[in-house]
Amino acid sequence: MAKAEAKKEESKVKAVAVPAGEKIDRDGGEITALDAATIRLVMQGWELKKQIDELDAQIKAINAQLIEAHGAGASLIVRGVCRASITEREAVKIKDAERLKAVLGDRFGDLVKVEVAYKPEQRLIDMACDGDEPLQPAIGACLTVGKSASVTWRAEK
């Protein structure tokens, strides 16, 4: 009975004892202490991230072994459990568009899909934000601002 009580007390101590944590605000540099629940959540996320990385490395090694042993175009079936299908993909990219354009001449437009991506330079962004810029309203109407959030995991030294 005494051993059971001691284990309960030990588990309570483990559940309560968490390392210190802090939040650093990137904009203002303000540092505030993290509460225990957030610290536990961050630690839980870190442990999961490490497990995922380890499992990812393991699956890549297994995939390489299966490809080496069986080659592309095979399905490896374990009845009632799983199937591993090995496929091969090829991607063809144009490395010299100007040269290809010269080779194909007028046929270039028929044989090549052209995709254009417009990205604003910092100067254009500054103009869109400048209230004294005469073109600011027209430029601002042509731009959209996106915002997203993400979590990046790294080991803490």
N, C-alpha and C positions, 0 to 999 in steps of 0.2 A: 504494500500500500504506500509506503514511504517513497519507493522508487517512482511510482506513478505520479505522485504529487510533485516530486522533483522534476520530472519530465515536463509536466504542465507548466511549472514555473519557468523552466528553461525555454520552452517554446514561447511563452509570453515575452520574455526578455528579447529573444530573437526577433519577434514580430515588432517590438517597440523600437529596438536599436536600429537606427538608420544613419548613414553618414550625412554630413552637412551638405547642403546644396544651395545654389544661388541662381538667380535669373539676372542676366546682364542685358539691359536695354541697349540695342545697337545705336539707336538714334541719339539718346541723351547720355549714355554711359552709366545710367543709374543701376546700382546693384541692390537687389533685395533678396532676402532669404526665401528659400522654397519651403513649403509646408511638407510634412511627412508623407502625405498621400501623393503629392506630385513627385517627390523623390522616389517613392516606391514605383510609381507608374513609369518614370524614366528608366529606372533600373530594370523593370520588367521588359520594357521595350528594348533595352540594350541586350538583355539576355536572349530575347527572341531574335534580334538581328544577328547575333553571333551564331545561334543555331541555324538560321536560314543560310548564312554564309557557308557554314560547315556542310550543310546538306547540299547546297548548290555545287560546292567543290566535289562532293561525293558523286552526285548525279552526272556531272561532266566527265568524271573519270570512268564511270560505268558506261556512259554513252560512247566514249572513245573506244572502250574495250569491245562493245557490241558491234560498232561500225568496223573495227579492225577484223573481228572474227567473222562477221556475216555479210558485210558490204551493204550497199544501198539496194533498195528494192525488195527487202525482206520484211516479213512480219513475224515476230517471235511471240508465240502464244503460249501462255501457261493457262490451261483450261480452268475456268472458274475463278481465275485470279486477275489476269491482266494481259495486255497485248502491247508489245513495243514494235512500232512500225518504223523502219529505217528508210528515210528518203534522202534524196540529194537534190539540191536546188542550185541553179546557176543564175547569175545576174550579169547582164551586159550593160556596161556604162560607156558613154562616149568620153574619151579622154582628150580629144582635140577637135572641138566642134568646128573651128574655122577651117581646118584642113579637110574635114569631112564635107563641109559646105562646098569647098572648091572641087572636091572629087565628084559630088553628086549634082552640083549645079542647080538647075531648076527643080530637080526631084527632091531636094533637101526638105522642103516643106511638107511633101507627101510622106516621106519616110522617117521623119524625126518629129517627135512630140516636144514642143518647146514650152517650158514652164518658167514663168518669171515671178520672182519674189521681190517686193519692194520693202525696204527697211529704212526707216528715217535715220538720217545722220543726227548727231548730237546738236548741230547748229539748227536743224529744223525743229527739233524738240524745244530748244531754247526760244526760237521765234514763236512757237505755239504757246509758250508759257509767259511771254513778255507782253504785258498789258499795253506797253507803249508802241509795240509793233503794229503798223497799219494793217498788215495782212493777217494778224493774229486770229480774228474771228473766222475768216475763210479757211485758214490753215487748220485751226482747231476742229472745224466741221469735217475735215477730211481725215482726221486721225481718231483712233480709239485707244484708250489706255486699259490694259488688262492688269489684273493683280491676282497673284496666287500665293499660296503658302505651302511649304513642304518641310519635312524633317529629315535632316542628314545625320547619320550616325557615325561616330568616330570614337576610337578609344581615348580615354582621358589619361594623361600621363601623371 
